[in-house]
Structures are given as C-alpha cells and as structure tokens.
C-alpha cells in the first residue's frame, strides 16, 4: 500500500524520480557504449519492415514484447499505463465499426471478432513501432544536411517532453501546456562536439546483437507467412 504522506506530498516522490532517472541514464550509457548509432538505426529500420508486415497477431505481440524489453534496456523512459490506454483507445475506435462475428452485445454496444482483432493488431503495431524508434534512434545519430538537423532537433524535443517533470491537469490544461513548451524550448542545447576520431570504438558485440534482433524479426515474419498457408 502506498505511503499516504508520499501520495499527499508530490515533493516526497522527487528522490524516487531522481533515482529512476539516474538508473535510466546508466542503462543508456551502457547501451550507447555497445551500439553505434548507424547500426541501431539500420537494424531498427529493417526490423520495422518485418514487424509491420507480420500477419500473425500472436507473433507480432511477441515481437512487441521483445521491442519493449530493448527500449527499456536502452534507457528510454517507458510508460506502461500510457501504452495501455493508447492501445485501449485504438481498439475502442476500431470497435465503432462492427465487422464479423458478434462476440458480445450490451444494448447499442456490439463487439465483433474481426473489429476486435483488427483493433488489437493496429494497437500492437503502433506501439511496437514506437518502441522500435525509442530503441534505435539515439542522440548520437547524425543525418547530414538541413533535413538531418531538423530530424535530430525533433528527437531532442521529443526526449525533453518525455522527461518533463510537470503534469498536465484538466483544470489548468492550457497553463500546463504552456509550461511544458517553455521548459522544452528553454532547455540548453547539448550537441555532440567531439571530432569523429574521438568517438568511442565499439566492439563486434553490438553488431551481433543488432543482427540477431533483425534475424528474429524476419524469422518471425517467415513463420507468420507459413502459418497462413493452407
């Protein structure tokens, strides 16, 4: 049971939040020391294609669990409640158009098999791609040109929003949103300034692990395609 003093006083939760942030930073440091940014980006892109075209929902759900685990190990902030509620919203929206065998009915609410399965597939696909991007797009990735700088800045802002300590409350939504935007915009830039030769050398373990993840994704895709054959 949670401590009532902790629940009543938000400042009492600050040490726990700081400890969690430090733990994520330590995981991120180990992760980035193992993988080169371009290796991760290429592996994430290849795995995304296999995941996107996976026809089997159970296999797609299993890959989603793998990507979730990799995102956690990468040091990125992961919110399971947010994942659940976003997925629930996607499934609920899909159920608005009832298609297929009726599984359950309560007045005007009708849950059909096809709509439910399609909604679950869309939810798993959406959240899985989110976690792939969390694990494979790292701050050290440098895309040349103006487009690359825009993409890099977008990911910096995204990370700041995820790490934002404030809360968006319905009663003060607009004021809280303004505070969030100011906090994200005013945070100091921390670009990588080291020369290319000063960047850390990675061993083969990172490449092997990235290749293994891609191989798992495509093996699951092949199994899913064979599963569909009569």
Order of alpha helices (4+ residues) and beta strands (2+ residues): alpha-alpha-alpha-alpha-alpha-beta-beta-alpha-alpha-alpha-alpha
